[in-house]
C-alpha cells in the first residue's frame, strides 16, 4: 500500500521500503563483526606480496601514491553524497522531498551495507601494501585488507545515478538527458580514477564498485515508481 500522495511520481510502500531497510540493515550489521575480525598483515605476509602475481590491469596501482589524488577522491565522495540536494532546485522533485529523502537514505544504507560486507569477506590487500616505500604503520593497519571493492566509488556512483534517475523520473519530457547522464557518470569515474592514483585501490576494485553503486542508484528510484 503506497504511503505517499498519488500525485507524486515516487511513492513509499511497506513492501519495498521495508525490504530495502531490512537488506541494508542486515548487510551492514553482519559486516560489523566481520570487519572487527580482520587482522593486520604480518611481516611474512607482506614479504610474500609480489606485484608480478597480479594481472597487468591491476599492477599499475601498486606504485601509485598521491596525496592530491587522495584528497580529490574524498572531495568527489562528499560531492556525490550531497548531490541529491540539487533536486531541491527541481519543482517536481521538491514537492516529494520527503519521499526522495527516504530513498536517498535507503540508497546510502544499501550501498554501504553491501560494500562493507564484501570488503570484510574478500579481505583483499590494498595496492599500497605491495609498495615497499609505503610507511610500515599503514601497511600493517587492518584497513589494508579492505580493498575490494572501492567504497568511495560505489557511494559516488550510487548517489550520482540516484540523483539523475530521480530527476529523469520526475521530468520525463526533459531535453538533453544525455548531458545529465554524462555528468552522473563522470563524477564517480573521476573519484575511482583518483582512488587508483592514490594507491588505495586496484582498477578492478573501482570497476566493480562503480557497477554495484550505479545499479543501486538506478534501482532504488525505479522501485518507487
N, C-alpha and C positions, 0 to 999 in steps of 0.2 A: 504494500500500500504506500503510494507516494506521500512524502511528508512536506512537499513544497507546493507553492501555488501552481495551478495548471498553466498559467501564462508564461511560466519560466521554461526555457529550453532544457535546463538541467533540473533534476529533482532527486530528492533523497528517498531511500526506502530502507526498511529494516533488513531486507534480504541482502541487498547489495552492500550497504554501508556496514551492516553487522558482519558480513563475510570479510570485507576488507580490513576492518579493525581487528577481527579475530586472527586473520592470516598475518597481518603486520605485527600484531602483538605477540603471537606465538613465535614467529621467526626472530623477532628482536629479543624476546625473553629467553629463548633457547640459546641464542648467541652469547648472552652474558656469561654464563658459567663456562661455555666453551672457550671464550677468549681469555677468561681467567686462568685456564689450564694451559695456555700457550707458553711454552718455556723458551728462554733465550737460547740462541745458538751457542754451542760450546766451542772451545778453541779448535778441537778436532774437526767439528762440523764446518767451521769457517775455512779450515785448511783444505777441505775436500771440495769446496765450491770452485768450479772451473768454468769460466765463460765459454770455452770451446765446446762444452757439452750442451750449450743452449742452441736453439735454432738461430739461424742468421738474422731473422727478422727481429728477435728479441735481444740479440747480443750487443747491439749498438748502445743500449741503455746502460750497460754496465760501466761505461766510462763517462757518463754524464753527471754533472754536479753543478747546478746553477742556483744560487740564492735568489737571483732575479726571477728565474722561472718558477721557483717555489712560491715566492710572493705573488707572482702573477696568477698562478693556479688557485691560490687562496682567494684572490680578488674575484676570479671567474666563478668560483663556487658561491661566494656570497652574493654576487650579482644575480646568479641564476635562482638562488633561493628567494630573493626579493623580486624577481621578475613578475610574478603574478600580481604585484601591486600595480603594474601597468594596466591591468584590466579595469582599474578604477577610472581610467580615462575613457572607457567604453561604456556608453549608456546601458545597453542590454546586459552587459556583464555586471555593471554596478547595481542594477536592480535585483540581481540574485547574489549579492556579495556574501550572504550567509551560507548559501549552498556551495559557492565557489571556495569559501574559506575552509569548509569541511573537506571538500575534495582535495584541496591543497595539503591539508594535514594528513589525509589518507595517503596521498602520493609520497609525502616525506616518510611516513611510517613504513609503508610497503618497501620503498627503495632502501631505506636504511636497515630494515629488518632482514631483507633478502641479502643485501650486500654484506652485512656483518656475519650472517650465518655462513655464507660461502667462504668468506675470509677465514673465519675461525675453524672451518672444516678442512679447507685445502692447505692452509698454512704454507704458502709459497714464499720463499725468501725474496726480499726486495732487491733491485739491481745494485744498490749501493753496498750490499753485503759482499758482492763479488769484487768490489773496488778496494784494494789494499790501502789507498790513500784516504779512505773514509775513517773518521775517528773511531777508535775501538769501542768507546762507550755507546755510540749509536749502533754499531754493527751487532752488539750483543743485547740490544734492547728487544724485548718480546715483540714490539711493534714491527720489527724487521721481518717477522714471519707472516705478515698480513698484507701481502702484495696483491693477491688475486681475489677479486678484481678491483679496479680503481673506484673508490668511493667518491672521490671528487668528481670523476667523470660520470658515474651513474647518477649522482644527485643533480649535476649540472644538466645532463640530458633529460632527466625526468621532469624537472621544473621548467626547462625551456620549452620542451614539447608539450607539456601540460598547458602552459600559457598560450601557446599558438593554437592548440587544438580547441581549447575553451573559447578563444576569440573567434575562430572559424565557425564553431558550432553556433555561436550567438550572432554571427554575421554571415550567413550562407551566401549572400549576394555580393560579398566584397570583391573588389578587383585587386589585381596584383598579389594574389595569395602566395605566389612563388617567392616574393620578397620576404614575406613573413616567415615562410618555412626555411628560407635560406638563412635568415637571422637566427632562428631557433636552432638550426643545425650547426651554425658556426661557433656559438659560444661554448658548447660542450666539447666540440672538436678542438678548439684552441686550448681549453682547460686541460684536456687529455694530452695534447702535444706538450704543454708546459710541464705536466707531471713526468713525462718521459725525459725532458730536458733537465729536470731537477734531479733525476736519478731515483725517483720514488717509485716508478712503475715501469714495467715492460710494455711494449706496444700492444701485446695481446691482452694485458690487463685492461688497457684503455679501450680497446675494441669491444671486448665483452662488456665492460662497464657501460659503454655508450649504447650498445644494443639493448641491454637489460633496462637501463634508465629510460631510453626513448620508448620502449614498449610499454612500460608502466605509465609514462606521461601521456601516451596516446590512449591507452585502455581506460584509465580512470574516468576522464570526462565522457567518453563514449558509452560507458556502462551506466552513466547517469542521465542519458537522453531518454 
